[in-house]
């Protein structure tokens, strides 16, 4: 039964007249009559008794009326829900980001997005860039903040460049190199290192290994705050992405590395090229790009 005919029927039932229903709907009386006749054909019998003055529902009409009102109510609710998704007043956006992006960039974007779109639910996941990219391609994430050095190689993803993320050297505040304008890796060749893996090839130091640099990893810990805790106690030095500078404690010093020794990471917002991008995801992308501005 077409929704338009059900709408005409409920008006006729409520107003008790084809003429009054036509006036309320902006239809001609003959158009209302045709809609009711078509609905009666679909229902298999008369829905209204046509009286000299107005109409009255038959038993079939009385049985149909609550169903017609329920159907029209659900359709109205569906229209409201779809409009809310289009207008980004409801819905959800699932966001992923690598660890240091969650120290400053993602919280800043999250807060700005919530201020603009408080009715949209935001969920956040953390992981390395390659896993986040796989989740976006699988449809498990709407947007992911990923990073890479050199040319990006994320097949199937649309990438929006957000910022460059140079590496800094984190030292104990009393270290002999603290306060330098710049250091070379050769300056810390004999230092103990705090890293996320005992294999330097699996850490942020990997791009420097081609030049013969071989760090001595003495403490293995993944969490950035834990790394800085070990550095503060003089147990080693570590690399820190500039994205995480806001989380640095006062007893840790940061010194820029020579830019030719470690390539700068580029940070991107990634979405799946082949999946529909919701209005909420598009709005979060806009906020993320704005939040990445200096």
C-alpha positions as CSV (number, residue, x, y, z in Angstrom):
1,X,0.0,0.0,0.0
2,X,1.6,3.3,-1.1
3,X,2.4,5.7,1.7
4,X,0.7,8.6,-0.2
5,X,-2.6,6.7,-0.3
6,X,-2.3,5.8,3.4
7,X,-1.7,9.5,4.2
8,X,-4.9,10.4,2.3
9,X,-6.8,7.7,4.1
10,X,-5.8,8.9,7.6
11,X,-6.8,12.4,6.7
12,X,-10.2,11.2,5.4
13,X,-10.7,9.1,8.6
14,X,-9.8,12.0,10.9
15,X,-11.8,14.7,9.1
16,X,-14.7,12.5,8.0
17,X,-14.9,14.0,4.5
18,X,-13.3,13.7,1.1
19,X,-13.7,17.5,0.7
20,X,-12.1,18.4,4.0
21,X,-9.2,15.9,3.4
22,X,-8.6,17.4,0.0
23,X,-8.6,20.9,1.4
24,X,-6.1,19.9,4.2
25,X,-3.8,18.1,1.7
26,X,-4.0,20.7,-1.1
27,X,-5.5,18.0,-3.4
28,X,-8.6,18.0,-5.6
29,X,-11.6,16.0,-4.3
30,X,-11.4,13.7,-7.3
31,X,-7.7,13.0,-6.5
32,X,-8.6,12.0,-2.9
33,X,-11.4,9.8,-4.2
34,X,-9.0,8.1,-6.6
35,X,-6.4,7.4,-3.8
36,X,-9.1,5.9,-1.6
37,X,-10.4,3.8,-4.4
38,X,-6.9,2.5,-5.2
39,X,-6.4,1.7,-1.5
40,X,-9.7,-0.2,-1.3
41,X,-8.6,-2.3,-4.3
42,X,-5.4,-3.2,-2.5
43,X,-7.3,-3.9,0.7
44,X,-9.8,-6.1,-1.0
45,X,-12.9,-4.2,0.0
46,X,-14.5,-0.9,1.0
47,X,-12.7,1.1,3.7
48,X,-15.3,4.0,3.9
49,X,-19.0,4.2,3.6
50,X,-19.9,7.2,1.4
51,X,-22.8,9.0,3.0
52,X,-24.8,12.0,1.9
53,X,-22.8,14.2,4.2
54,X,-19.3,12.9,4.6
55,X,-17.9,9.4,5.0
56,X,-17.6,6.8,7.8
57,X,-15.1,4.1,8.2
58,X,-16.2,0.5,7.5
59,X,-15.0,-2.3,9.8
60,X,-12.0,-2.8,7.4
61,X,-11.3,0.9,7.5
62,X,-11.3,0.8,11.3
63,X,-8.9,-2.2,11.2
64,X,-6.6,-0.5,8.8
65,X,-6.4,2.9,10.5
66,X,-4.0,2.1,13.4
67,X,-1.7,0.3,11.0
68,X,-1.7,3.2,8.5
69,X,-0.9,5.6,11.3
70,X,1.9,3.4,12.6
71,X,3.4,3.0,9.1
72,X,3.3,6.8,8.5
73,X,4.8,7.4,11.9
74,X,7.7,5.1,11.2
75,X,8.3,6.7,7.8
76,X,8.3,10.1,9.4
77,X,10.8,8.8,12.0
78,X,13.0,7.4,9.2
79,X,13.0,10.7,7.4
80,X,14.0,12.5,10.6
81,X,16.9,10.0,11.2
82,X,18.1,10.3,7.6
83,X,18.0,14.1,7.8
84,X,19.9,14.0,11.1
85,X,22.7,11.9,9.4
86,X,22.8,14.4,6.5
87,X,22.9,17.4,8.8
88,X,25.5,15.7,11.1
89,X,23.2,16.1,14.2
90,X,23.2,12.3,14.8
91,X,25.1,9.2,13.8
92,X,28.6,8.0,14.6
93,X,32.2,8.2,13.3
94,X,34.8,5.6,14.1
95,X,38.3,7.0,14.2
96,X,41.7,5.4,14.5
97,X,45.1,6.9,15.1
98,X,48.7,5.8,15.9
99,X,49.9,6.4,19.4
100,X,51.6,9.8,19.2
101,X,48.8,11.3,17.1
102,X,46.6,10.6,20.2
103,X,48.9,12.8,22.4
104,X,47.8,16.1,20.8
105,X,46.3,15.9,17.3
106,X,43.4,13.6,17.8
107,X,42.2,15.0,21.2
108,X,42.3,18.5,19.6
109,X,40.2,17.3,16.6
110,X,37.8,15.3,18.9
111,X,37.1,18.3,21.1
112,X,36.5,20.6,18.1
113,X,34.2,18.1,16.4
114,X,32.2,17.5,19.6
115,X,31.8,21.3,19.9
116,X,30.3,21.5,16.4
117,X,28.4,18.2,16.3
118,X,27.5,17.1,19.9
119,X,24.9,14.6,18.7
120,X,27.4,12.5,16.8
121,X,29.1,9.6,18.7
122,X,32.8,9.3,18.2
123,X,34.8,6.1,19.0
124,X,38.6,6.0,19.0
125,X,41.0,3.1,18.4
126,X,44.7,3.1,18.6
127,X,47.2,1.0,16.6
128,X,50.1,1.1,14.1
129,X,49.4,2.7,10.8
130,X,49.4,-0.5,8.7
131,X,46.8,-2.1,11.0
132,X,44.6,1.1,11.0
133,X,44.8,1.1,7.2
134,X,43.6,-2.5,7.1
135,X,40.6,-1.6,9.4
136,X,39.6,1.3,7.1
137,X,39.7,-0.9,4.1
138,X,37.6,-3.5,5.9
139,X,35.0,-0.9,6.8
140,X,35.7,-1.1,10.6
141,X,37.0,2.5,10.8
142,X,35.6,5.6,9.0
143,X,38.8,7.7,9.3
144,X,42.3,6.8,10.4
145,X,45.3,9.0,11.1
146,X,48.3,7.2,9.6
147,X,51.9,8.1,9.0
148,X,54.8,7.1,6.7
149,X,58.2,8.3,5.5
150,X,58.8,8.8,1.8
151,X,56.0,8.2,-0.7
152,X,52.8,6.9,0.9
153,X,51.9,3.3,0.0
154,X,48.4,2.8,1.2
155,X,46.6,1.1,-1.7
156,X,42.8,1.6,-1.8
157,X,42.8,4.6,0.6
158,X,42.2,8.3,-0.1
159,X,44.8,10.3,1.8
160,X,44.6,13.9,3.0
161,X,48.0,15.3,4.1
162,X,47.8,16.7,7.6
163,X,51.3,17.7,8.6
164,X,55.0,16.7,8.8
165,X,56.2,15.1,12.0
166,X,60.0,15.5,12.5
167,X,61.8,13.4,15.1
168,X,63.4,14.9,18.2
169,X,66.0,13.3,20.6
170,X,64.7,13.0,24.2
171,X,67.5,13.2,26.8
172,X,67.7,13.5,30.6
173,X,67.5,17.2,31.5
174,X,71.1,17.1,32.8
175,X,72.5,15.3,29.8
176,X,75.7,16.8,28.2
177,X,73.8,17.4,24.9
178,X,70.8,19.0,26.5
179,X,70.5,22.6,25.2
180,X,72.2,22.0,21.9
181,X,70.7,23.6,18.9
182,X,71.0,20.3,17.0
183,X,72.6,16.9,17.4
184,X,73.8,14.2,15.0
185,X,73.2,10.5,15.5
186,X,77.0,10.1,15.8
187,X,76.8,12.2,19.0
188,X,74.7,9.5,20.7
189,X,76.2,6.4,19.1
190,X,77.4,5.1,22.4
191,X,74.3,5.9,24.4
192,X,71.8,3.4,25.7
193,X,68.5,3.6,23.9
194,X,64.9,3.2,25.1
195,X,62.8,1.8,22.2
196,X,59.6,-0.1,21.5
197,X,61.5,-3.2,20.2
198,X,64.9,-4.8,20.8
199,X,65.3,-4.8,17.0
200,X,66.1,-1.3,15.8
201,X,64.7,-2.3,12.4
202,X,61.2,-2.4,14.0
203,X,61.5,1.1,15.6
204,X,61.6,4.8,14.5
205,X,65.3,4.4,14.2
206,X,65.0,2.0,11.2
207,X,65.6,4.8,8.5
208,X,69.0,5.6,10.1
209,X,70.4,2.1,9.9
210,X,71.3,2.4,6.3
211,X,74.1,4.8,7.2
212,X,75.7,2.3,9.5
213,X,74.2,3.6,12.7
214,X,73.7,0.8,15.2
215,X,71.9,1.8,18.4
216,X,72.3,-0.2,21.7
217,X,68.7,-0.8,22.8
218,X,68.9,-1.4,26.6
219,X,65.2,-0.8,27.6
220,X,62.3,-2.1,25.6
221,X,58.9,-0.4,26.3
222,X,56.1,0.6,24.0
223,X,54.3,3.4,25.9
224,X,55.5,6.9,25.3
225,X,55.1,8.1,28.8
226,X,57.0,5.1,30.1
227,X,59.8,5.8,27.6
228,X,60.1,9.3,28.9
229,X,60.1,8.0,32.5
230,X,63.1,5.8,31.7
231,X,64.8,8.7,29.9
232,X,64.2,11.1,32.9
233,X,66.0,8.6,35.2
234,X,69.1,8.6,33.0
235,X,68.6,5.1,31.7
236,X,68.8,5.9,28.0
237,X,67.8,8.3,25.3
238,X,64.9,7.9,22.8
239,X,63.4,9.3,19.7
240,X,60.2,11.4,20.2
241,X,57.9,12.5,17.3
242,X,57.1,16.2,17.4
243,X,53.4,15.2,17.8
244,X,54.1,14.1,21.3
245,X,55.9,17.2,22.5
246,X,52.9,18.2,24.6
247,X,53.3,15.1,26.7
248,X,57.0,15.8,27.7
249,X,57.8,16.1,31.4
250,X,60.0,18.9,32.7
251,X,62.9,16.6,33.6
252,X,63.3,15.6,29.9
253,X,65.1,17.7,27.4
254,X,64.4,17.7,23.6
255,X,67.0,18.4,21.0
256,X,66.4,18.5,17.2
257,X,68.2,15.9,15.1
258,X,70.0,16.7,11.9
259,X,67.2,16.6,9.3
260,X,69.3,14.7,6.8
261,X,69.8,11.8,9.1
262,X,66.2,10.8,9.8
263,X,63.5,11.4,7.2
264,X,60.5,13.4,8.4
265,X,57.3,11.4,8.8
266,X,54.2,12.6,7.0
267,X,50.9,12.3,8.7
268,X,47.7,11.6,6.7
269,X,44.0,11.2,7.3
270,X,42.9,8.0,5.5
271,X,39.5,7.0,4.2
272,X,38.5,4.0,2.1
273,X,38.2,4.9,-1.6
274,X,35.5,2.3,-2.4
275,X,33.2,2.8,0.6
276,X,30.6,5.5,1.0
277,X,31.8,8.3,3.2
278,X,29.1,9.4,5.7
279,X,28.5,13.1,6.4
280,X,29.8,12.6,9.9
281,X,33.1,11.1,8.5
282,X,33.4,14.0,6.0
283,X,32.8,16.5,8.8
284,X,35.4,14.8,11.0
285,X,37.9,15.0,8.1
286,X,37.4,18.7,7.8
287,X,37.9,19.2,11.6
288,X,41.0,17.0,11.6
289,X,42.6,19.0,8.8
290,X,41.8,22.2,10.6
291,X,43.2,20.8,13.9
292,X,46.5,19.9,12.2
293,X,47.2,23.5,11.2
294,X,50.0,25.1,13.2
